[in-house]
Amino acid sequence: MIEGRAILVTGAAGRVAFPIARKLAERNTVYGMARFSKPADADKLDAAGIKPVRRDLKGESFDDLPDADYIFHAGAAVTREADEWQHAVEVNAHATGRLMSRYRTARGFVYCSTGSQYDYQGMRPLKETDRPGLHSHNYSLSKIAGEAVVNVCSAEWNLPATIIRIFSTYGPTGGAPFDRMKAVMEGREIVLYAAEKNNYNPIFEDDYVRLGIRALEVARRPALTVNWAGSETVSAEEYCAYIGKLVGKTPKIIYSDKAKWPIWPDVTFMHEVLGRTQVPWKEGFRRMIVATYPDIKLNDVD
């Protein structure tokens, strides 16, 4: 565990970054940077011992940001904000370069990329060396550009960095498995890609907090690029069926060529440099359901 350091976490109010910042704040001074479009988010950070720093990634100067030994850069333009490609590239790539320039003497810099930057490879897991693709259109494009910026800046300033390509995070506060759980509970259709199986490696909140901090610790020069996911592979079909058995509902799955293809990571290298995850996917899904629906009685399912 990193201890006694100053750490800047961007996107600190978000689903992935907040629990990581909260854990780091137990033993460090943590600055949580965000726009705080929801005023309550600043109070949430403050209550967790995180010092709120109000700043927009787009176009703003970072010169007066507090000094920090480590940076966990999770802030990004996602979903609707990524619809305009120039905005997506400015926030997800250009701002990353400006942030690395500000912290060019840091001990470690983590850039949150995405598994959606890969091209589809059919029924095999995706390796860090596989070609990029536009799984999520402008968002994927901007993260591919962001990775290029990190690699150049890391080499130019001798700044240790880790690029984590995030796959299928989930927990009580959201994620793709969470969204599919809600669809099962509410009887809505779940649209999957027309493939033999829609394989994923979901990573539960407890594990992504631990491996996120580990990514800071192993930052290196040149930048390290690693898939960031659960150690177990499970198809969306299988985990939706498991949710259905637990809650006594039948998932409504349909298939479409227009759905996003599954992003299934090879985690061999992750196991070498970050370690294995510890929460089995079935346990994580049970915990997610109980946290979301505390009054529900789950069926006894293996």
N, C-alpha and C positions, 0 to 999 in steps of 0.2 A: 504493500500500500504506500502510495506517495504521501509524505507527511511533512508538515511545516513549510509548505510552499504556497506561492500565490498562483492561482489558476484562473484563467478566463474561459468561460463556457458561453458560446454564442447559441442563439436559439434556446436559451436556458429555460424558457417556460414550456417548451415542447415535450411531447410524449417520450422521445428517446433521451433528450439532453437533461431534462429535469431530474429524474432519479439518479443519473450519474453525478450531476452537480450536487445534489443533496448528500450523496454518499461521500463525495470528496470533501464537502464542507465539514464533515465530522473531524477532520484532522488537518485542514488547510484553510487558507483564506481564499474564498471562491467569489469571483465576480460573475454575475449572471447577466449577460447582454441580450437584450431583446427590444422590440418596439413597444411591447406592452399595450397592444391594441385592446386587450381586455385589462382594465385597471386592476382587477383582483389578482392578476398574475404577479404583479410586483409584491403584493402582500404575501402571496404564496411563497415566493422566493425568500422574502425577509423572514418569514416564520420558520423556514428550513435552514436559516443561518447563512443564506446566500446574499451577497450585496448586489442589489439591482443596479444595472447600468443601462439607461435608456439610449438606444442608438439604432438607426436603420442601416442595414448593410448597403443599401443603394445610394451611391453618390456622396456619402458623408465621409468626413475625415476621421481617421482613427488615431491621429497624433496625440490626442489628449487622453486616450484610454489608459487605465492604470497599468503599471508595470506588472508583468506576470512571468513565471517560470515555465508554465505549460499553457497551451491553448487547445481546447476541445471545440472544434468548429463544426457545429451542427446546424447553425442558422442557414436557411435556404428559401428560395422561391419554389413552392410546390403547388400541386393541383392547379387551381385557376390562375394563381400568380405566375405560373410557368407557361400560360397559354400564348403569351407574346414572347417570341424567342429572344429578342434583344434584351428585354427585361430579365429573362431567365439567365442569359449569359452574363449580364452585368452583375447580378446578385450572386450567382453560383460559381462564377469563374473570376471575373475582374475583381470583385470585392475580396475574394480569397487572396489574390496577389497583394492587394493593399494591406490586408491584415498580416500576411507573412512578412511584408516589408516592415511594418510597425514592430513585429516581434522576431526580427531576424536573428537575435541573440538568445532566443528561448532554448530551453533544454529539450522540449518536445512539442510537436504540433500534430494534432490529429485532424484529418479532413474526412468528413462524412460523405462518402460517395454512395453509390447504389448498385445493387445487383441488376437493376433495370438498364444499366449501361451496356449489357451484353446483347449480342445477337443470338437468335434462337439456334440451338445446336441439336434439336430433336431430343430423343430419349437418352440423354447422358448428362451428367452433372457438368457445370460450367467451371472451367479452370481460370485462374488469374491471367493466363496467357491467351485466352480465347479472344476472338475479334469483337469489337464493340458493335452495338446496334441501337436502334431507336425504339426500344420496347415501350417507353412512355414519351415518345416524341420530343418536344422541346426540353422537358426535364432531363431526359437521358442525354440529349445533345449538350446541355449546359454542364452536366456532371462530367461528361467526357472531356469537355474543355477545362473544367475545374481541375481534374486530375493532371492534365498537361501543365497547368499553371503551377500546381504543387510540385511536380517533378522539376520544373525549371527553377523555381524559387529555392527549393531545397538544395539543389546543386549550386546555384549562384551564391547563396549566403551560408552554405555549409550548415543548414538548419535541419536537425533531425526531424523526420516526419513519418507518419503512418497514414496511408489511405485505406480506410475500411469501406468495403463494398457491402452495404447493408442489405440483408435478405430477411424478409418476413418476421419482423419484430412483433411481439404481441404481449398483452398483459391486461390488467383490469381497466386500463385507460384507452385501449384501442389497438389498431393494427388490422391487417387483412384477415387473420383468423378471427379476431373480435367481430369484424363486420359480418363475416359468414356465420358466426355464432348467433348474432342478432337476427340475421335472415332466417335461420332455422327456427329460432324462438317465435318469430313473427309470421312464419309461414310464407315468406317471400322467396322468389326464385333466386337461385345462385347460378350465375352464368360463368361457365368455365370454358377454357380453350378446347377446341376439338382435337384432342390428342389421346394417345393410349392411356396415359395417366398424367395428372397435373401434380407433379412432384415438387415438394418444397422442403426446406429445413427450418421450421419455425424456431425462433429463439425467444425464450420467456424473459420477462423484465429482470429477474434476479441475475440471470446469466449475462444479459447484455450490459448490465451495470458493471459486473466483474470484468468482462472482456473489454469493455470500453476503457476502463482504467488501465488495464493491461496494455492496450494499444498505445496509451501515452508513455508507458514505461519502456516499451520496446522500440520507440521511434528511432530511426537511423538515417544515415546518409550513404548512398542515395535513398530517396523515400521508399519505404516498404509498402507494398500493395497486397492486401489480403482480404479474402472473402470473410464475412462476419455474419455467422448464422448458427443455428443449432447443430448439434452433432448427429442428430437422427434425421433420416429422410422419411417423410410420410406424405402421401398424396392428399390433396384437398378433398377428394372423394372419401378417403378413409377417415380423415379427421372430422368431416361433416357427419359421416355415418356414426362415428363415436359420440359426437355431441348429441345427435338424435337419440341414440340409445340411452344416454344419461338422462335426458329430459323427457323422453317418451314422445318424440316427434319425428316425422319422416322428412328428411331434407328434400327440397324440390330443386334438383340439379338439371340444368339444361346446358347444351353445348353450342358454341358458335365460333366460326372462323374469325369473327370480328373481336372476340374477347382477347385480352392480353395473354400472351403465351406464358407458361409457368417459368419462373426463374429458380432453377435447381442448382445449388452450389456444390462444388467439390470442396470439402473442408479439410483435406489432407494437410495443406500448408498452414491453415489456421491452427490445427492441432499442434503443429510444430512450434509456432511462434507465439500463440496466444493461449493455447490450452483447449481442453474439451469443456463442453457445457455440462451442467450437473443436474438440471431439472428435466426429467423425462417428459416427452411431449404430452403423454396422457395426464400426468400429474399437473403440468402447467395448464392444460385445458380445464381440468376440474377446478383448479384454483381460480381461473378466469371466470368460469360460470358462477361459482359460489360468490365471488366478489361482486359480480354484476347483478345476480339474482339471489340475494341472501336468504330469501324466504322459500326458495325452491328446494324440494327433497329429491336428491339425485337417485337414480336407479343404481342397483349394485351391478356394475359392469366391469369386467376385467380389462 
